[in-house]
């Protein structure tokens, strides 16, 4: 697999192949998570792309903490850094895993986080005040 490359002049995201060719995969990079990070509203209220580079955890906040509009979408891109995680930041946040008939992350007595595997992309969509849907390959739930 190729390298993820960020053009800091234009805030664009590229994937490089083994011959050094770059392919544009994201015209706007609004936020980068290098370590643990909580989702925030971008300055221009656009959807976000978060690059997970070092066994990161992305926290989904309660609407009372960070007021994101319903329909807000976030693309999570995992490189070659091993597993990354998506975790609820506050009680009351629910993250449903697309295509799985399991209790959502954040429900009392269930998993606290989702494991996101390397070399993968995930979509996180806000569907209600404190409810989200996470979709992508190989999502597993676990307790932290």
N, C-alpha and C positions, 0 to 999 in steps of 0.2 A: 504494500500500500504506500501511497505517497504521503508527503508532508503537508500539514496545514500551514498556509502562509497568509499573514495579514499585511495588507498594504496600508501602512499607517498614515500615508498621505491622503488616501481616498476612503479609508475605513472599509475596504473591501476584503472579502475572504476568498482565497484560492486554494485549490488542491493541486499539488505538483505530482507528476508521474516520475517514473525512474529515469526518463530521458531529459528531465528538467523543464518539461512543458507545464504551463499553469492553466487551470480551468477555473473560471469564475463560478463560485457556488453561492455567494451571498453579496448582493450589492451594497448592503449597509451592515456594518458591525456596530451594534449599539452598546454592547457590554461584553466584557471578557471576564470570566471567572478563572483565576489562577489557583486560588485556594478556596476555602469555604466562602459562600456568597449568598445573600438574600436577594430575591427578585425585587427590583424596584421599577418604578415607572420611568421610561426613557424620557429624555428632555423634550422630545417632539411628539410624544404619545404614540410612537410607532411600535410595532411588534419588535421583539428582540431576538437576537441570536447570541447564545452564550457558548463559548468555547471552553470545555473542561480539559485542563491540561495536566493536572497533577493530583490524582486520587481525590477529586474535589467533591464537596457536598453542596448542592443547591437547595436552599430553603424556600418553601412556598409560604408567604406570609398571610396572616389573617387580613381580611379586607379593612378592618378598623385600623390596622397598622400601616398598610400600603394599599391605597384605594386604586385598584386596577379595574378598568371597565370590563364588563362581560364581553366575551369575544376576543379578549387580549390573547395573543398567541406568542409562544416562545419556542424557538428551535434550540435544542441542546445538541451540541456536536462533541462527541467523545473521540479523542485521538488515541495514541498508543500507550497511555499512561496507566493502564490497568483499570480496574473497576472504579466507577464514579457513582454518586448517590444522589437521589432526590428525596428530600425529607420535609415534612411539614414543620413550620417554624413555631406555630402556636396551636393550642387546643381549639378545635372548631373548624379547622381546615380539613377538607376531604379531597383526596386525589384518587380517582377511579382509574383502573388500568384497563385500557381498551381491549375488548375481546376476552377478558377473563371474568368469570363469574365468582369473584371473591369480594370480601368486604373491602371498602376503600382504605387506603393508607390514611391514618389519622383517626379511625374509628377506635374507641376504647376497647382494649383487649386484642387488637389486631396488630399487624406489622406497622412499624414506625417509618420505614423508608423503603424505597425501590432501588435495586442495584441496576445500573446502566453499564452495559459492556463496552469495551474499547472498540474502536473503528466503527462506530454506529452513530445514527442520528435519531433523535426523538422529538416529538411534538407535544407540547403542553398547552392546553387550551382552557381558558376560564369559561365555565358554562353557567355559573350561578355566583351569588355573592361570595361564598367561600368554598365553592366546588370547582374542581378541575378534572380534566381527562388527560391522561398520559398515554401516548401510543408510541410504539417502536419495537425493535426486535429484542427478544430474550430478556424481558423485564422479570425480575424476581423480587419478591417481598421478603424483608427480614426485619428483625428487631435490632435496635441499636443500643 
